[in-house]
Amino acid sequence: MGILAGVVITLGLFAYIFWPDNNPFRQRDKTRVDYLRERKEAIYDNLRDLNFEFLSGKYPEQDYADQRSTLEDEAATVIAEMDTLTARGITGRARA
């Protein structure tokens, strides 16, 4: 009786762990909006780092202004594309 209970519990655990819908190692497909969202966060991180390094004296003012302008332009492009895709109804959250 004890062995049968152990086998049933073991089979139940294997079914729970390895069932395709519950597999934590399965990644969902990324959409273009997901990629843009990640890119936007990376650009914002780069802007924060750039500001910190400029304030600590690691960059001359001209280099800081050039890099900041480049990052801001890239962020504006990414946000505009995200807005366009979101307006079309592509949000990137529906896929699983």
C-alpha positions in Angstrom: 0.0 0.0 0.0 2.8 2.4 0.9 4.7 1.6 -2.4 1.6 2.2 -4.4 1.0 5.6 -2.8 4.7 6.5 -3.4 4.3 5.6 -7.1 1.1 7.6 -7.5 2.6 10.6 -5.8 5.8 10.3 -8.0 3.7 10.0 -11.2 1.6 13.0 -10.1 4.7 15.1 -9.4 6.2 14.2 -12.8 3.0 15.1 -14.6 2.8 18.4 -12.7 6.5 19.3 -13.3 6.8 18.2 -16.9 3.3 19.1 -18.3 3.9 21.3 -21.3 1.7 24.2 -20.1 3.6 24.4 -16.8 7.1 24.1 -18.1 9.0 27.1 -16.7 11.8 26.6 -19.3 9.5 27.3 -22.2 9.8 30.8 -23.4 7.1 32.7 -25.1 7.6 34.1 -28.6 8.7 37.8 -28.5 6.9 40.3 -30.7 8.4 43.4 -32.1 6.8 45.4 -29.3 8.5 43.2 -26.7 11.8 43.8 -28.4 11.2 47.6 -28.5 10.2 47.7 -24.9 13.5 46.0 -23.9 15.4 48.3 -26.2 13.7 51.4 -24.6 14.7 50.2 -21.1 18.3 49.7 -22.3 18.5 53.2 -23.8 17.1 54.7 -20.5 19.7 52.8 -18.6 22.4 54.1 -20.9 21.1 57.7 -20.4 21.3 57.3 -16.7 24.8 55.9 -16.9 25.9 58.7 -19.2 24.5 61.4 -16.9 26.2 59.8 -13.9 29.6 59.6 -15.7 29.3 63.1 -17.0 28.6 64.4 -13.5 31.5 62.5 -12.1 33.8 64.2 -14.7 34.5 61.3 -17.0 33.2 63.0 -20.2 33.9 66.4 -21.7 30.7 68.4 -22.3 30.8 68.1 -26.1 31.1 64.3 -26.0 28.3 64.2 -23.4 26.0 66.4 -25.5 26.7 64.3 -28.6 26.0 61.0 -26.9 23.0 62.2 -25.1 21.5 63.6 -28.4 22.1 60.2 -30.1 20.5 58.3 -27.3 17.5 60.6 -27.1 17.0 60.4 -30.9 17.1 56.6 -30.7 14.7 56.6 -27.7 12.3 58.8 -29.7 12.4 56.5 -32.7 11.8 53.4 -30.5 8.9 55.0 -28.7 7.3 56.2 -32.0 7.5 52.7 -33.4 6.0 51.3 -30.2 3.1 53.8 -30.4 2.5 52.9 -34.0 2.4 49.2 -33.3 0.2 49.7 -30.2 -2.3 51.8 -32.3 -2.6 48.9 -34.7 -3.4 46.6 -31.8 -0.1 44.8 -31.6 0.7 44.8 -27.9 3.0 41.8 -27.4 1.2 40.6 -24.3 -1.4 38.2 -25.8 1.0 35.5 -26.9 2.0 32.7 -24.5 
